[in-house]
């Protein structure tokens, strides 16, 4: 068994990793919100503001504002798929953002165990 005891990364390196993961998470949110806004605008013929409101509410986990009364089948399909996608994105985005924190915490505990 290889015993490779690496030092904990410096705060500068850690903060750089944290900023990178936050930036990547933000990019994921912006892309997902754009897909939702365009989908609602094109398939539901909603105004840009209503499309933004519905997409952001679903992406945030609150659910749609407009409950699809009189919506076409393709709009309903998009709404359902976008809701599923948003749930998966929420879990993935959270994991991406907190992964540097968890990695540092686990590494610190591992270093403490190896010293004993």
VEXKELUM-324234 format. One record per residue: residue in three letters; residue number from 1; y, z, x of N, C-alpha, C, O, CB in turn. Coordinates in steps of 0.05 Angstrom, whole numbers, plus 5000, padded with zeros to 4 digits. Atoms other than C-alpha are relative to their C-alpha. Glycine has a CB too. Layout:
// VEXKELUM-324234
   residuo   num    nyy    nzz    nxx   cayy   cazz   caxx    cyy    czz    cxx    oyy    ozz    oxx   cbyy   cbzz   cbxx
       ala   NUM      Y      Z      X      Y      Z      X      Y      Z      X      Y      Z      X      Y      Z      X
...
This chain:
// VEXKELUM-324234
   residuo   num    nyy    nzz    nxx   cayy   cazz   caxx    cyy    czz    cxx    oyy    ozz    oxx   cbyy   cbzz   cbxx
       unk     1   4977   5000   5017   5000   5000   5000   5025   5000   5018   5027   5016   5036   5000   5024   4981
       unk     2   4976   5003   4984   5067   4979   5028   5021   5021   4991   5026   5024   4967   5012   4972   4998
       unk     3   4980   4980   5006   5119   5035   5032   5027   4990   5010   5034   4995   5033   4992   5028   5013
       unk     4   4975   5011   4992   5185   4999   5033   5022   5015   4985   5026   5012   4961   5002   4969   4993
       unk     5   4980   4983   5012   5242   5047   5021   5028   4988   5005   5040   4991   5027   4999   5029   5012
       unk     6   4974   5013   4998   5306   5007   5009   5021   5020   4991   5017   5036   4973   5002   4975   4983
       unk     7   4978   4983   5007   5373   5042   5006   5011   4991   4973   5007   4968   4965   5022   4999   5021
       unk     8   4986   5006   5025   5411   5045   4941   5023   4982   5006   5037   4986   5026   5009   5026   4985
       unk     9   4978   5018   4995   5460   4988   4936   5027   5015   4999   5030   5034   4985   5000   4977   4979
       unk    10   4973   4987   5000   5533   5005   4950   5013   4997   4973   5004   4981   4956   5018   4987   5022
       unk    11   4986   5001   5026   5580   5017   4892   5013   4973   4996   5014   4962   4974   5021   5022   4999
       unk    12   4987   5026   5002   5615   4951   4908   4979   4979   4990   4985   4963   4973   5011   4991   5027
       unk    13   5021   5018   5009   5549   4913   4901   4991   5005   4972   4987   4987   4956   4976   5002   5020
       unk    14   5008   4992   5027   5530   4952   4839   5020   4990   4979   5013   4979   4959   4996   5030   4998
       unk    15   4979   5009   5019   5597   4938   4805   5001   4970   4998   5006   4959   4976   5027   5011   5009
       unk    16   5001   5029   5001   5591   4865   4824   4977   4990   4981   4981   4972   4965   4996   4988   5028
       unk    17   5022   5007   5018   5523   4861   4790   5006   5007   4971   4999   4992   4953   4974   5015   5009
       unk    18   4993   4992   5027   5549   4898   4730   5020   4981   4987   5017   4973   4964   5012   5029   5000
       unk    19   4981   5019   5010   5608   4851   4722   4987   4973   4995   4992   4960   4975   5023   4996   5021
       unk    20   5014   5025   5004   5562   4791   4730   4983   5001   4974   4983   4982   4959   4981   4994   5023
       unk    21   5016   4998   5024   5516   4816   4675   5018   5002   4975   5011   4990   4954   4982   5025   5001
       unk    22   4981   4999   5023   5575   4832   4629   5011   4972   4995   5013   4964   4971   5023   5019   5006
       unk    23   4990   5027   5003   5602   4762   4642   4979   4982   4987   4986   4966   4969   5009   4988   5027
       unk    24   5022   5016   5012   5535   4730   4626   4996   5007   4971   4991   4989   4954   4974   5004   5016
       unk    25   5002   4992   5028   5529   4771   4563   5022   4990   4982   5018   4981   4960   4999   5031   4998
       unk    26   4977   5011   5015   5599   4750   4541   4997   4970   4996   5003   4960   4974   5026   5006   5016
       unk    27   5005   5029   5004   5582   4677   4553   4979   4995   4979   4983   4976   4962   4991   4987   5027
       unk    28   5020   5003   5021   5520   4684   4510   5012   5005   4972   5006   4990   4953   4977   5020   5004
       unk    29   4988   4995   5026   5561   4714   4454   5019   4978   4992   5019   4969   4968   5016   5027   5001
       unk    30   4982   5022   5006   5614   4660   4458   4985   4975   4991   4993   4962   4972   5018   4994   5024
       unk    31   5016   5024   5008   5562   4604   4456   4988   5004   4973   4988   4986   4957   4979   4994   5022
       unk    32   5013   4995   5026   5525   4636   4398   5020   5000   4977   5014   4990   4956   4986   5027   5001
       unk    33   4979   5000   5021   5589   4648   4359   5009   4972   4994   5014   4965   4971   5023   5018   5008
       unk    34   4992   5028   5004   5609   4575   4370   4979   4985   4984   4987   4970   4966   5004   4987   5027
       unk    35   5022   5013   5016   5541   4551   4344   5002   5008   4971   5000   4991   4953   4972   5007   5012
       unk    36   4998   4990   5028   5549   4595   4282   5024   4989   4985   5021   4981   4962   5001   5030   5000
       unk    37   4976   5010   5013   5620   4574   4268   4997   4970   4993   5004   4962   4971   5025   5004   5018
       unk    38   5003   5029   5005   5604   4500   4275   4979   4995   4978   4983   4978   4961   4991   4986   5025
       unk    39   5021   5003   5021   5541   4507   4232   5010   5006   4972   5006   4991   4954   4976   5017   5006
       unk    40   4989   4992   5026   5576   4543   4175   5022   4980   4992   5024   4973   4968   5011   5028   5001
       unk    41   4978   5018   5007   5636   4496   4178   4988   4973   4991   4998   4961   4971   5018   4995   5024
       unk    42   5011   5026   5007   5593   4433   4176   4981   5000   4976   4982   4983   4959   4986   4988   5024
       unk    43   5020   5000   5020   5536   4454   4131   5009   5013   4974   4999   5006   4952   4976   5015   5010
       unk    44   4991   4987   5024   5573   4499   4082   5028   4991   4991   5038   4999   4971   5001   5030   5004
       unk    45   4973   5010   5005   5640   4463   4084   5020   5023   4998   5038   5022   4981   5001   4983   4975
       unk    46   4982   4977   5000   5674   4530   4098   5024   4994   5017   5023   4977   5035   4985   5025   5009
       unk    47   4977   5002   4982   5743   4536   4128   4992   5012   5027   4972   5026   5029   5025   5015   4988
       unk    48   5006   4989   4973   5745   4553   4202   5000   5030   5000   4983   5042   5013   5020   4989   5020
       unk    49   4998   4971   5000   5766   4624   4188   4976   5013   4985   4964   5033   4995   5026   5009   4986
       unk    50   5024   4990   5014   5710   4635   4137   4974   4996   5016   4957   5013   5016   4997   4987   4972
       unk    51   5023   5006   4983   5660   4603   4184   4999   5021   5023   4977   5031   5029   5001   4972   5012
       unk    52   4999   4979   4979   5683   4650   4240   4992   5027   4989   4977   5042   5002   5028   5001   5012
       unk    53   5006   4974   5012   5679   4710   4194   4970   5003   4995   4958   5023   5002   5015   5004   4974
       unk    54   5029   4998   5005   5608   4695   4171   4983   5001   5025   4965   5017   5028   4991   4976   4983
       unk    55   5015   5001   4975   5583   4677   4240   5002   5027   5016   4983   5037   5027   5009   4977   5018
       unk    56   4996   4975   4985   5613   4739   4272   4987   5024   4986   4977   5042   5000   5030   5006   5004
       unk    57   5013   4978   5015   5587   4786   4217   4970   4999   5004   4957   5019   5007   5007   4998   4970
       unk    58   5029   5002   4996   5516   4759   4225   4994   5006   5029   4975   5021   5035   4990   4971   4993
       unk    59   5004   4994   4972   5521   4761   4301   5003   5029   5006   4989   5040   5024   5019   4983   5017
       unk    60   4996   4972   4997   5545   4832   4296   4980   5018   4985   4980   5042   4988   5028   5008   4992
       unk    61   5021   4985   5014   5487   4852   4251   5008   5010   4973   4993   5025   4960   4992   5023   5017
       unk    62   4990   4991   5026   5528   4864   4188   4991   4983   4977   4991   4993   4954   5030   5002   5000
       unk    63   5008   5018   5022   5503   4805   4148   5023   4982   4992   5046   4986   4999   4990   5016   4976
       unk    64   4979   5020   5008   5540   4746   4117   5018   5012   4979   5011   5029   4963   4986   4975   4989
       unk    65   4980   4993   5021   5603   4755   4075   4995   4983   4975   4994   4994   4953   5029   4996   5011
       unk    66   5005   5018   5022   5589   4694   4032   4970   4998   4996   4956   4990   5015   5013   4971   5005
       unk    67   5029   4997   5004   5520   4702   4001   4985   4974   4993   4964   4975   4980   4995   5020   4979
       unk    68   5013   5026   5003   5502   4627   3998   4995   4992   4971   4976   4977   4966   4973   5002   5014
       unk    69   5002   5010   5027   5512   4617   3924   5009   4971   4999   5031   4965   5008   5017   5018   4980
       unk    70   4994   5028   5001   5510   4543   3911   4997   4985   5026   5007   4963   5029   5028   4996   4990
       unk    71   5004   5012   4974   5491   4528   3983   4977   4980   4999   4959   4982   4984   4995   5021   5022
       unk    72   5021   5020   4997   5449   4468   4002   4976   5013   5014   4978   5034   5027   5009   4975   5015
       unk    73   5024   4990   4986   5378   4478   4028   5004   5000   5030   4995   5019   5044   4976   4982   4993
       unk    74   4996   5000   4971   5400   4458   4098   5019   5023   5009   5015   5034   5030   5012   4973   5009
       unk    75   4982   4978   4994   5456   4510   4096   4985   5027   4999   4989   5044   5016   5024   5001   4981
       unk    76   5017   4975   5002   5406   4564   4074   4981   5002   5024   4978   5023   5036   4984   5000   4974
       unk    77   5018   5000   4977   5358   4543   4129   5015   5007   5025   5006   5024   5042   4987   4972   5003
       unk    78   4983   4993   4977   5414   4546   4181   5006   5029   5000   5005   5043   5020   5025   4983   5000
       unk    79   4993   4972   5002   5435   4614   4156   4977   5019   5007   4981   5038   5022   5009   5007   4972
       unk    80   5023   4984   4993   5365   4642   4161   4993   4999   5030   4988   5019   5042   4976   4992   4984
       unk    81   5006   5003   4971   5352   4613   4230   5021   5013   5017   5015   5024   5038   4997   4970   5006
       unk    82   4978   4988   4984   5420   4635   4255   4998   5031   4999   5004   5044   5019   5027   4991   4989
       unk    83   5003   4971   5002   5406   4706   4230   4977   5010   5019   4980   5030   5033   4994   5009   4971
       unk    84   5022   4993   4982   5339   4708   4267   5008   4997   5029   5003   5015   5045   4975   4982   4994
       unk    85   4990   5005   4973   5371   4678   4329   5019   5023   5009   5018   5032   5032   5013   4973   5002
       unk    86   4981   4979   4993   5426   4730   4326   4987   5027   5006   4995   5041   5024   5020   5004   4977
       unk    87   5015   4976   4994   5376   4787   4323   4988   5000   5027   4989   5020   5042   4979   5005   4979
       unk    88   5013   5002   4973   5339   4762   4384   5022   5000   5021   5018   5012   5043   4984   4973   5002
       unk    89   4978   5000   4980   5405   4749   4420   5011   5028   5004   5018   5035   5026   5022   4982   4990
       unk    90   4990   4973   4997   5428   4820   4406   4982   5016   5019   4992   5030   5036   5002   5014   4972
       unk    91   5018   4985   4983   5366   4849   4438   5001   4989   5029   5002   5005   5048   4971   4998   4989
       unk    92   4999   5012   4974   5368   4800   4496   5026   5006   5014   5026   5013   5038   4996   4970   4999
       unk    93   4974   4995   4988   5442   4809   4508   5003   5029   5009   5014   5034   5030   5022   4993   4980
       unk    94   4999   4972   4992   5436   4884   4508   4984   5005   5025   4992   5020   5043   4989   5018   4977
       unk    95   5016   4997   4976   5380   4880   4559   5013   4989   5024   5012   5001   5046   4973   4986   4996
       unk    96   4986   5012   4978   5420   4834   4603   5023   5018   5010   5027   5022   5034   5011   4973   4993
       unk    97   4976   4984   4992   5482   4879   4602   4992   5027   5012   5004   5035   5031   5017   5005   4975
       unk    98   5007   4974   4990   5446   4945   4614   4980   4999   5023   4974   5020   5035   4989   5017   4978
       unk    99   5021   5001   4979   5394   4920   4664   5010   5010   5027   4995   5023   5041   4991   4971   5003
       unk   100   4992   4988   4974   5437   4936   4726   5001   5030   5000   4995   5043   5020   5028   4989   5008
       unk   101   4999   4971   5002   5447   5007   4701   4972   5012   5001   4967   5031   5016   5013   5008   4974
       unk   102   5027   4990   5000   5373   5017   4688   4987   4997   5027   4973   5014   5037   4983   4986   4978
       unk   103   5011   5005   4974   5354   4986   4754   5010   5020   5020   4994   5031   5036   5007   4971   5010
       unk   104   4989   4980   4982   5401   5032   4792   4988   5027   4995   4982   5042   5014   5031   5000   4998
       unk   105   5010   4974   5007   5377   5093   4755   4970   5003   5009   4963   5023   5021   5001   5004   4969
       unk   106   5028   4999   4992   5303   5077   4767   4997   5000   5030   4980   5014   5042   4985   4976   4988
       unk   107   5001   5001   4970   5316   5060   4840   5008   5028   5011   4995   5037   5030   5019   4978   5011
       unk   108   4992   4973   4991   5352   5127   4849   4978   5020   4997   4972   5036   5015   5026   5009   4985
       unk   109   5022   4982   5004   5295   5165   4818   4977   4995   5019   4964   5014   5029   4990   4998   4971
       unk   110   5021   5008   4982   5245   5127   4860   5006   5010   5029   4989   5020   5043   4995   4970   5000
       unk   111   4992   4991   4973   5284   5143   4924   4997   5031   5002   4988   5041   5023   5029   4992   5006
       unk   112   5003   4971   5000   5285   5217   4905   4971   5008   5002   4964   5027   5016   5013   5012   4976
       unk   113   5029   4994   4999   5210   5217   4894   4988   4994   5027   4971   5009   5037   4985   4983   4978
       unk   114   5011   5007   4974   5197   5183   4960   5009   5019   5022   4994   5023   5042   5009   4972   5008
       unk   115   4991   4980   4980   5238   5235   4998   4984   5025   5000   4981   5039   5020   5030   5006   4995
       unk   116   5016   4975   5003   5195   5292   4972   4973   4999   5012   4958   5018   5012   4998   5008   4972
